[in-house]
Amino acid sequence: MLKDEKPFRAAGQASATFEPQPRPWSTPGEVTDKVTGVIFKNGTPLWWWFALFVSLGLLGLYILMFLSIAIRGTYLWGINVPVVWGMGIVNLIFWIGIGHAGTFISAFLLLMRQHWRGAFSRFAEAMTLFAVVVAGVFPLLHLGRIELFYYILPYPNTMILHPQFRSPLAWDSLAIATYGTVSLIFWYIDLIPDLGAMRDKAERMWVKRAYGTFALGWRGESRHWSALHRTTYMLAAIATPLVISVHSVIGLDFAVAQVPGWHHTIFPPFFVAGAIFSGLAMVLIFAVIFRSGFGLSGLITDNHMDNAAKLMLVTGLIVTYGYLIENFAAWYSNHDYEVALAVERALGTYAPLYWGMIICNAVIIQALWFKRVRRNNTALVIISLFVLVGMWLERFVIVPVSLSFPFLESSWVTFQWTIWDVLTIIAPFGLFLVPMLLFMRLLPLLPIHETQQVAVEEGGHD
Amino acid sequence: MVHQTYDREEQDFPETPNEINLTEMAEEANFQAMLEKYPRQAAAYHYSGLSRRSFMKIMGASLALTGVGLTGCVAEAPDEQIIPYARQPEEVIPGIPIYFASAMTLGGYTTGLLIETEEGRPTRIEGNPNHPASLGSSNVFIQASILHLYDPDRSITARKDGTGSDWATFLAELADVLEDAGDGAGLRILTETVTSPTLAAQMETLLENYPAAQWVQYEPVAQDNVLAGSRLAFDADVNTVYNFAEADVVLALDADFMSNLPGSLRYARDFMDKRRVREDNTTMSRLYAIESTPTITGAAADERLAMKASDVEAFARALAAALGVDAGSAPQFAPWPEAWLDAVVADLQESSGNSIVIAGPEQTPIVHALAHAINAALGNVGSTVTYTDSVVVNPSISTEALATLTEEMANGDVDALIMIGGNPAFTAPADIAFADALANVGFSMHLSLYFDETSQLSTWHIPITHFIEEWSDGRSFDGTASIVQPPIGPLWDTVHSPHELLAAINGTEGTPFEILQANWESNYEGDDFELFWRTALHDGVVADSAFEAISPSLSGDLANALDEAGFGQSSGLEIVFRPDPGIFDGRFANNAWLQELPAPLTKVTWDMAAVLNPATAEELGLVNEEVVELTLDGRTIRAPIFTQIGMALDTVAVTLGYGGDVTAHEGEPSDRNVYAMRTTSNMWHGVSVDLENTGDTYTLAASRWVEDMPETDAARSGTLRTFVDDPDFAQIETSGGANLIPPIIYDGYAWGMSIDLTSCIGCNACMIACQMENNIPTVGKEAVEDGRDMSWIRIDTYYITEGENIETRFQPVACVHCEMAPCELVCPVEATIHDHEGINNMVYNRCIGTRYCSANCPYSVRRFNFESYTNELPIMEEYRNPNVSVRVEGVMEKCTYCTQRINMARIAANAENRLITDGEITPACAGACPTQAIIFGNINDEEARVTLLKEQPHDYGLLEELNTIPRTTYLARVTNPNDALHGSSEEG
C-alpha cells in the first residue's frame, strides 16, 4: 500500500502519529512561510480582484433586495396563502447548511482526531461564520413585521410576555444565535497562534500592530499552547452537539408541523446530513480554489480532498436514504394527504425540480465511489456544484412544494416566481463572498500550527 | 374604477378627487371661485395623491367625508373652529350601533333591510327579519351596495353638456322646456322598473298635467318574458308568487329561482326549509333543474339536466303534453333522456297540488305560459303558486317600449327626455340605437349615480341620491310595501332624488320626505296615521300591504297560440346571456367587494368570461384564457374562455355589464360589452353564434374549484335513502381523539358553529357579510391571481361526476376554531392563542408575521396582509366597523366568530346579570345566509340549536382525523335523487 493511500484513520490510532517528525521538504518553518506568504509575499492574484468586483456587485444587489423587502414588504416575493413560506426560508436552510461543514470539520473531526481536517478547518470555519450571517438575516427578512423581530427573543419586558416556547421558531432563534456565537469564538481562539505568526512575519509596523492586537500577546510558550489545546478541545466539545442541534431544530420547524411533506420524524437527522453534505460541497469548491489559486496544493493534499469527498459521499447517501424513507413513509402511513403530496411532488407541476434534486443529490455523487474522481479537482468542483444546486432544490421541494398541496385540495396552488425571489437566491452570494474574499487576503487560510503537524506527518505532497 | 372618457379640459372642475394635480388646480383661476362655490369638492382634493389602481385595490368605494360633518375619524382637524359633543346626542353612543329599517330596490323590486349606523355613519346592511322578501337574509348586491354611498367616483356635480353647473340652473332651464311642452307631446320619461307607490303617484300627476307625455320603463335585466308569458297565458298582467314551503316537487325550467328572481331570498329560505333532514325528519323535497348554464339552483338540484337554452321550450311542450295539458302539440324531437321526462311527469303527478313548475325570466314567454298551464293542471294554483296583480306600475315589455321611444327620438318627435336612473345608452339592446337617437333630443337629462355613458350623451346630468340617504318607497315580490328610510342625510347637497325631480316637473312643493308622507297619508284609510307611519318606519314593512291573491283564468286559445308560434330544433353553437353574479347588469361595476367576489361556480373574479363546457372547448380546440371572438348576427365581442363543468354542450355563456366605456375597471378591455351583441330578439340566448380563436390570451383571476374529490371527503354527501338506511354514513374512522395531553374542560360558554351543507346554496352572501363586518380589505385582481385574497370565509366547490350526473357541493370554510389548534402550537410569539370559551384568537399587535400558523393550518383559512391594504387613506375609515381592528401590513388574520358581537352580547347579558341566550349572537355570515345554513351558539347549552345540530348523526368535522377537534362542524349534504333515474350503482 502506498503511503498516500493510508486508510481512514480510526480515532484511537491517531495519537500514535501525533508527534512531529521533521522532513526536509516541509519543515514547520516552510509551512509558516508558505501560508503567510500567500498574504505577504505572493501578491494579490488578478482573479481575486475580478471575484471581488463581481461579489461587490452582488453585495449591492443584496442591499437593494434587503432594503426593498424590509421596507416595502414580503409581498415582493411570490408567496401567497397557502404557500406562505418561500425564499426567506428556503435560503435560510440552504445557507445554514453551508455553514455546517465548518464546525463539523473543525470540532467534530477534531474530537475524532482526524488530523487531515486541519487543512480545511480554518477556511471552513470562516465559511461557516459568513454563511451563518447570511442565513441569520433571512428569518428577519421573512417576517411580515421585521421591526418587531425581537418579540421572538426572551427579553425582559413590562408585559411579562415570553416567546411561545412550544414553537420551533422560538428554538430556531436561540439555536442559530448560539451556533453563530460558538463558531465565532472557536474560530478566533484557533486563530490566535496564527495571528502571532502573521505578526512576526509582517514587515510594516502598522501591520504588525494590527495583527499583534488580535494575537493577544501570543508568544508560543508551552503554557500558551497548553491553554490553547485545552480551550479548543473544550470548545469542540461544546460545538459538536451544536452542529447536530442547529439543523435538527431547523428540521423540527418542519417535523413539528403537520403539513403533508413536513411531518416526518426523519427530518432532524436528514437535515443534519443534508447540511454537512452541502457544506462539504462548498468546502471542496473553496479548497480547489485555494489549491490552484494560491498554490497551496502542497498543504491541502489530494489525500485531504479524497477524505472530504468520501465524507460527502457518505452524507449524500444518508440524504438519498432520506428521500427513500420520505416516500416509503408516505406510502406506509396510508395517509391520503401524504400520498397525494408524494404523487404530486414526483409527477405534478414541480416534477422537474424534484427529479433534478434526485439526480443532483443521489445519482451524480455515485461517481465519488471512484478514487480517480475523488482526486480530480475538476470533477470534484463539478460534482460539488451539482450538490449545491441539488441541496437548494431539496429545500425548495420541502418548503414551497409541500405547502402547495395542503390538506384541502381546494387550496392547492402553484408557487409564482417574482424577480425578487430570483434576487433572494443570487444576491446573498455577495454577502457571503465579499467577506470570504477579504478573509483570503487578510488571514492565514490554513491553521499554521496544525498544518505543520499534518504536513510533517504526511510528508508534503504535490 | 371609472374611466373618465370626457375631456377634462372642457369642464370647470373635475368630478373625481383622484388623479388631480393639486398644484395645477391651485394655479387655475377658477379654483378659488370653485372653493367658494363647492367647498366639498375642494375638500375631496386632499385625497388626490393616489393612483386609481391602488385606490381600487384598497377599496373601490369610499369617500372624503371631511367636509360633510360626520363624526368619523379624519386625519386632522379642519382649520375652522370645530365643536365637540358637549352633550352627547341621545341614543348616539360610540361603539353601539343603531339600526334603521329601510329597503333597497333592485330591478324594481324591494327587499327590506336594516341599516346599521355607528355614530351616524351607515356601516352595514342586513336583511330585515320582518320583511317577507328577506326574513333577515340578504344577498351580495344588497350588502355591497353600501360602498356606492361612499364611492369617490360617484357623481356629485350637476353638469350641462359635460361641464359643471348646478341644480338651480337646471330648474330654470327645465321650467323653460316645460313651458314649451304644451300637452307633453314631446315629453318622455324613461325610468327603470317602478314599483314605488309614491313615484307612481307623481308620475300619474305628471301624466295628468301632460296627457300626451309618455312614461317608458326600461331595464336590461327585466321581467319581460315573465310578463309576456302571463299575457299569453292569462291575457293579463299577473304577478306570480311561489310558495316553496309547500312544494314537495319542484321543476325549474332554466330558472335560477334562488338567486335572480325578485323573491329569491325568500324562495331559497322556503325551499331549504323543506330539506332540513334530521334524525327525526327524513322527508325532503325534490328539485329537478334543467338549465343551459350552471347556476346555484342547479347545484342544489337533486336531478339536474344540462340542456341548450333553445331546447327548454321543447321540453316544456313535451312535459305539458305528457301531463295532458291542452297546450299545443308535443315536439317531434327529444334531446333529453326519455326516462328523465317520465320521472319528472310521474313525480309531478304524484305530488300534484304540492309541486311547482317554474320558468326562468330568461326563458321564452311560451315556456312561462306553459308553466302556468302546467301548474294549473297539477292543481298547484292556490297552494304552491299564487297570482296577484302586477307589482310593477304600468308594466310593459321594456324592449318594445324602449324601441318605440328610440324610434320617436330618432324621428325628432321627442323634445324633452327625462331619464331617471339606469344607463340605457350602455345597456340598450344592440338593435336599438338609443345612444345615437339621444343626440336628436333637444333637452335630455339623466339623473344617475355616475357620470356614465348616458349622462355623457345627455344635455343635463344631475347626480342622484343613494338609497341610503334619501326617502322613497317600493314594493317587493308579493306586493309588500316598504318605506325606504334613510339613516343619513345626503352626503352631498348637489344630489337629488327622483321625487324631487318629479316634484319640480309637476310644480309641487315639498322635500322627498314630505312628498312621500303626503302620498301615504292621502291613501291611508285608518284613523291614526302617525302610529301607522311610525310603525311602518320602525318595522320596515307597511303592514298588510301584500297583494291579495287573484285567480286569473287561463286564456282559452293558449293551445292555438302555442301551435301558431311554432318552434324548431336549433343546431350549432348557442350563446346565453346572464346577469353577472358580481356586477349584475353593470351597475355594480365600481364595487370592489362584488368585483373581487368569486362567481359562485366559475370562481372568476374581476372579469367576465365566455364559459364553455370542457368537452365543447376541447372539440373547438380551446383552452382556458384564450380570447375568442363571438359573433352573433354580425355583432362581435371578444372574451376569454373559461371552461366550466356542467355547462350545456355547444353553449357559450357570457354575463352582462362588463366592457362599458365608463363603468369598466382599470385594465379591463372594452370589447367585453355583451350588450353590443344582445338584440331584442336575442335578449337571453341566441342561436348560431360564431366563435373564432383570436390567438390572444387574457389572464383570469379565478380561485380554484375541485373536480372529483379524493376519497377522504372534505364535503361529504349522501342520498336520502343512504341517510335512512345508515344515518352515520358521513362518519369516517378516526383515531378517536387519542391524546397524551388531558383534554381542556370548557365549563363556561363554549362557542361552536354548525354548517348544513344541504342548505348551503353557495350564494356568497356570507362572504360579503363577513367582509363588511370585519373590515376585510379587497386586494385587486393581480393579488387575487397571486393567491392573496383576504376573504376570511371561502366557499369550496366540489364537482363529483358520475357519468352524465354532476353533483355540486358547496362548503363554506372559515376558521373552524380547533380545540387542538395546530396554529397555536407553532406561533413563536403567542400571537394566536385560545381563550377559555374555545375561540382561537388572533392578537394582531403581537403578530410579527412569521406565517408559521398559516403553514400549519390544515384548513388554509388564515389570511396574511402581504401588503398594506388599508392604511393609505384616512377616509377609508368612514364605512368601517369601529368595533373591529383594522389590520396593518405584515400580520395574519382570520375568522374570529365575530368576537365583537360575542362581546357585545356578553356586555348586555352581564349588565342584566343573566347568561347569553341562544340566538342572541349571530355572526355576520350566519345572519346573511338566505337559507340559515350557518347556526352559531354555545355548545355547552344542551338546548342550543347548534348543540342539537351537532348531535345529528350526519354531523362531522372537516379533517377531524387530524384530531384538531374543530368547533365548526358540518352536516353532511343529503340529496334526494329519483331512484328511477339511477341504476343499482346508485346504492349506498
Interface residues (C-beta under 8 A of the other chain):
Chain A: G73 T74 Y75 G78 I79 N80 V81 P82 V83 V84 W85 H142 L143 G144 R145 I146 L148 F149 Y151 I152 L161 H162 P163 Q164 R166 S167 P168 L169 A170 D172 S173 D253 V256 A257 Q258 V259 D336 Y337 A340 L403 P406 F407 L408 E409 S410 S411 W412 V413 Q416
Chain B: R704 W705 V706 M709 P710 E711 T712 A714 A783 D786 G787 R788 R794 D796 T797 Y798 V813 P822 L825 V826 C827 P828 V829 E830 R846 C847 I848 G849 T850 R851 Y852 S854 A855 N856 C857 P858 Y859 S860 R862 R863 F864 N865 F866 E867 S868 V888 E889 G890 V891 M892 L958 L959 L962
